[in-house]
């Protein structure tokens, strides 16, 4: 296969299609999403996951919702789309790409509607044109994601050397984006250039994205990958097998604190202890300058059933006990060696340098 060629979400023959990641690694099943409810459910249940892919799915999902609307005038159509965007945005709280993509789509639609209203054109024909505006913007968001990931891969590869052992947590590969991935993009590019990386993928409890998804896509691409339980990260670092840690990010605050899959902060602390560089890969669309610190990032909490029984033939904990199941944690900026974006590599102080990279043309 072409390295990084998996796409978990795409538009084909007028339909929104996703690779259902809840079925991996044992079954590769693609689903068509034809209603806003199906899009909401796909995001909520993690059939689509990974911050950039969630944004891509939401962008196409808003068009799917628009296509199903029967509004005959522009004002009622715009009102309905705003409501649909709020509905889709409520599917998951932490990944900022979700709200970013929806706000971008609504903004483009509002600009279009404003111009048409000034021209006195607000009928059914204009509503159909408005729907196409949403589809065009969704295509742009998807294509920009592909380009962004490729660029992050090139910048990220400049930080790595052939033969390195690389530890990653969760899945920020091709399955989390339109293509290539964020933190795994340099791994794919390095493979094309014969770098011979040896990747260690944390299992990533309780949803096992590292075992089910990262290991699946890397092995499928012919890349050397070893899966370890999360509590083995320390020993592989101590053994000298890890030269760099690469992870993704679902939302980065203005001060450089980054929210990522639960367990990431522990890996960062270990990397600091062992003197291993810790690189967080963050598209600029994931940098939220309106969020001052990581303490202000909403952390999604999920059902305890994911810990107790989701992946097991029989329950793995007693019935009736309490569970705490945060989906993310926040890695403090002081543990992040560098932030890799599609516009370049950002080093501390992040409070000064993140705004510069976001505003960079």
Secondary structure as GFF3:
##gff-version 3
##sequence-region A 1 361
A	DSSP	beta_strand	9	12	.	.	.	ID=ss1
A	DSSP	beta_strand	15	19	.	.	.	ID=ss2
A	DSSP	beta_strand	30	33	.	.	.	ID=ss3
A	DSSP	alpha_helix	36	44	.	.	.	ID=ss4
A	DSSP	alpha_helix	51	68	.	.	.	ID=ss5
A	DSSP	alpha_helix	74	89	.	.	.	ID=ss6
A	DSSP	alpha_helix	96	118	.	.	.	ID=ss7
A	DSSP	alpha_helix	124	157	.	.	.	ID=ss8
A	DSSP	beta_strand	165	168	.	.	.	ID=ss9
A	DSSP	three_ten_helix	174	176	.	.	.	ID=ss10
A	DSSP	alpha_helix	185	192	.	.	.	ID=ss11
A	DSSP	beta_strand	198	202	.	.	.	ID=ss12
A	DSSP	alpha_helix	209	209	.	.	.	ID=ss13
A	DSSP	pi_helix	210	214	.	.	.	ID=ss14
A	DSSP	alpha_helix	215	220	.	.	.	ID=ss15
A	DSSP	beta_strand	225	228	.	.	.	ID=ss16
A	DSSP	three_ten_helix	230	232	.	.	.	ID=ss17
A	DSSP	alpha_helix	233	238	.	.	.	ID=ss18
A	DSSP	beta_strand	244	247	.	.	.	ID=ss19
A	DSSP	beta_strand	251	253	.	.	.	ID=ss20
A	DSSP	beta_strand	258	261	.	.	.	ID=ss21
A	DSSP	alpha_helix	264	274	.	.	.	ID=ss22
A	DSSP	beta_strand	277	281	.	.	.	ID=ss23
A	DSSP	three_ten_helix	284	286	.	.	.	ID=ss24
A	DSSP	beta_strand	287	288	.	.	.	ID=ss25
A	DSSP	three_ten_helix	294	296	.	.	.	ID=ss26
A	DSSP	alpha_helix	305	308	.	.	.	ID=ss27
A	DSSP	beta_strand	328	331	.	.	.	ID=ss28
A	DSSP	three_ten_helix	333	335	.	.	.	ID=ss29
A	DSSP	beta_strand	338	341	.	.	.	ID=ss30
A	DSSP	beta_strand	344	346	.	.	.	ID=ss31
A	DSSP	alpha_helix	350	359	.	.	.	ID=ss32
###
